[in-house]
Amino acid sequence: MSFAVFKSIGAYVPEKILSNEELEKIVDTSDEWILKRTGIKERRIAADGELTSDLALKASIKAIERAKINKEDIDLIVFATITPDFLCMPSTACILADKLGIKNVAAFDISAACSGFIYGLSVAKAYIESGMKKTVLVVGAETLSRIVDYTDRTTCVLFGDGAGAAIITASESRENAILDIHTSADGGYWDFLVTPLAPKGVEGGICGSHIKMKGNETFKLAVKTLASDCVNMLKANNMESSAIDYFIPHQANYRIIKAVGESVGLPDEKVVLTVGKYGNTSAASIPMAINEMYETGKLKKGHLMLLDAFGGGLTWGSCLSYFDCE
Ligand code: ACO
C-alpha cells in the first residue's frame, strides 16, 4: 500500500500592498474597525495582467525545488481556486501545466472556496493511496481582488491575493505521512457566500460578478464547525491536542482562529496567524501559512500539523499530517 506524504511547500504573494489606511480613503471604514473585528492590517493585490496561474507558477516552482523532484515527475495537478484565469475553460490547472512546461499530466481545478486546499489534499491522498498517481502538485491560489466590490465595506476589507503549493508524494511507509483528512459540505447554506452571475443580456456577459457574504452568520457557523471538526479529527485518531505541533487553520478572521484554538485546548504559540499580513486569500491561505512557518524556520520535518478550513458552499475540512520537507 502507498501512503501520501506532504513533501514540500511554496508560496508567492504579489508585490502591491493594500493597507487599511488606503482602504479608509476608498470606503467608509477605519483601520481600528478592521483590526479589531478581523485582525487584518494589510493584504496583497495582483498587478494588472497578473493572473491566478502566474501566482501559482511562482509558488509551484518553489515547492518543486524544495521537494527535490523533477517537474516531469508530477503526474497530477489539483488546482483549488474560485478565481480561475478563465471562466469555464480551460482549467487553471492546465494553464499552470503549460507555464511549468509539463506535458502528459492529469490536471483539473476544484471549487470548494476557502476549503479548497484541504479538498485538494484529500484528492491527492486518494489518488496516491489507490496507486493511480505518485507525485501530485496541489495548489491553492486566488486573485480575489478581481471579484471584490471595492464599494462594499463589508467584504472589500477582508480579501487579498496570493498562492500556495505543495508536493505530495507516494511512500511505502506511513512514517511522516498524511494521517487523515475529513471533508464535508452543507449546501443548505449556499447563500451565505455567493458570487452571483450578472443577469442574462447584461453587457459583458456573465462576468463582472462580486463576492456577497452573510458575514455574521458565516462567522458563528465557522467557529462551531471548525472547533467540532478539530475535536472529531483528534478523536478519530486517538490523539490529544498536545500531540499537535502547529494548528494551521484557514485565515479569515483572528477572532474565529482564537476561539477555535481555545476550544480545542491549543496554546497560542501553536496557533498560526497570518491573516494580519495577507487578509483572507481563500484556497491559498493554508498553504501560504504553512510556507510562512517553514520559511521562518518554525515548521520542521517531522512536525505534526492540524489543518482546518471553512468556506463558501458551505464547505469544510480538516487534515492531520506530518510535514516532511527538509
Ligand atoms: N468598516 C466599518 N464598519 C463596518 C465594516 C467596515 N469595513 N463592515 C461592516 N461594518 C459595520 C456593519 O455595517 C455593522 O454596522 P451596524 O451595526 O450599524 O449594522 C457593524 O459593522 C457590525 O457588522 P457585522 O457584520 O455584524 O460585524 P462582525 O463582527 O460579524 O464582523 C466580519 C464582520 C469581519 C465579516 C465577520 O462576520 C467575519 O469574519 N465573518 C466570517 C468570514 C468567513 O469566515 N468567511 C468564510 C470564508 S470566506 C470564503 O469562503 C471565500
Residues whose N, C-alpha, C, O or C-beta is under 5 A from the ligand:
A	BS01	ACO	D28 T29 S30 W33 R37 T38 A113 C114 R153 T154 V157 G215 N216 T218 F219 A222 A252 N253 S282 F310 G311 G312
